[in-house]
Amino acid sequence: MSLRRIARNFGFALAAVCGFVAVSVTAASAKPIDVVATTSMIADAARQVAGDRAKVTALMGPGVDPHSYRQTRSDIAAMARADLVLWHGLYLEAQLEEFFLDLEKRRNVIAVGEAIDKSKLLSHAQYKGRYDPHVWMDPQLWETVVLAVRDALIKTDPEGEATYRANADKHIADIEKLITYMQSVTKTVPEKSRVLLTAHDAFSYFGRGYDFEVLGIQGISTESEAGLRRVEELVDTIVDRKIAAVFVESSVPERNVRALIEGAAARGQKVEIGGTLFSDAMGEPGTYDGTYIGMIDHNATLITRALGGDAPATGMQGKLAAGS
């Protein structure tokens, strides 16, 4: 959908949507730049890198599914005012892609997920020529996104370059510690138990990076349907391989996971919910789970413990709520 049509639909004048505020970032250097990010993960990266030099707003909060999200009137107004708009790309924000491709012709708009070398991406099961967008599940890939956020901030606010570079280096050092922790705990999961079954196929990069077989009830996009045949196939897998735990997700309804548990129980296989994973959104703002580091620490710790491995209940830094 074009910007002109969107402006008309929402009752905006096109000039209000596309116009720039006639004050340069340099002239207003005392005031933080205004950054709008689509997902909470990108917003967290921007906050970590920008520090006090930017006011960062996330369009999608906890529990929001980016695959089906559509822009609101307030979203359009926020992006019209922003000095920088950051979106993921890689067809994550599927309903917004046409809007952003049009918007970037007129505004400072960057798809930070597109910075990753395509040779490192997994193909999209449903869409030929596209890629699995869930790259944040592998922190090594996410480091590239952090650098893309850094570069976008430098381009927008050159005076802050030294700050942005220093903060990005610190954040990447923290991500490296997270990677070391994940490698350490996930390898304790017994080989026969290294099967991660979730509501939708968001964990393939985690599986590739840490040697887990990943099965999703739905496909890569939550817009895909989980058919009866797919559920029956996964029940067969649970029974045949004696899978003891499956996982729900914070941004996906759990009805399909419940159907698996009931189907396995009907065939004599007891399956428990291993916990709730953060897939397409982080936890509540102001909490440890509401940061990228906390989100991935939560996932890695929960998966490890639920599947028979050894990880501290409170995670890498002792910040997770025990039993979360």
Secondary structure, DSSP 8 states (H G I E B T S, - for coil): --HHHHHHHHT--HHHHH---S--TTTTTTS-EEEEESSHHHHHHHHHHHGGGEEEEESS-TT--TTT----HHHHHHHHH-SEEEE--TTSSGGGHHHHHHHTTTS-EEEGGGGS-GGGS-B-SSSTT-B---GGGSHHHHHHHHHHHHHHHHHH-GGGHHHHHHHHHHHHHHHHHHHHHHHHHHTTS-GGG-EEEEEES--HHHHHHHT-EEEEEE-SSTTS---HHHHHHHHHHHHHHT--EEEEETTB-SHHHHHHHHHHHHTT---EEEEEE--SS---TTSGGGSHHHHHHHHHHHHHHHTT----TTTTTT-S-TT-
